[in-house]
Amino acid sequence: MKTGKIIENDKDIKHLLLNARTIAVLGLSPKPARDSNMVAGYLKEQGYKIIPVRPAQKEILGERAYASLNDIKEPVDIVNVFRNPSQIMLHAEEAVRLMPKVLWMQLNIENHEAAELLMAAGIDVVMNQCIMVEHEKLCRS
């Protein structure tokens, strides 16, 4: 089984973003002023399929919302995480069952213990970077 890695350089991030189609957004807020909502809206506008993951929500940004990663039954390329770093480990364990290509922790979110678990399962990890900023920088030229 392949071991995952921490993705940090522009070339690898660009490759990842250009080859992803489906992004589960964990902690996606239904409130338009929240960063998670703005980022997910941007990603949807760029042509990605967005899967909102937020308990107690039926729909966000016109897409069916799921209570947890465990409820998603289709392949996911990236799990984009807007959660407190202390909560990442629980979500990392769910992600191992889902097996996305990458778990992406947004700006100011890092959890090295979760990253180790994910990489051991063959899932790549991005930490402390905004997926929207990276997409604008690397994929919109």
Buried (B, 14 or more C-beta within 10 A) or exposed (E): EEEBEBBEEEEBBBEBBEEBEBBBBBBBBBEEEBBBBBBBBBBBEBEBBBBBBBEEBEEBBEBEBBEBBEBBEEEBBBBBBBBEBEBBEEBBBBBBEBEBBBBBBBBEBEBEEBBBBBBEBBBBBBBEBBBBEBBEEBEEE
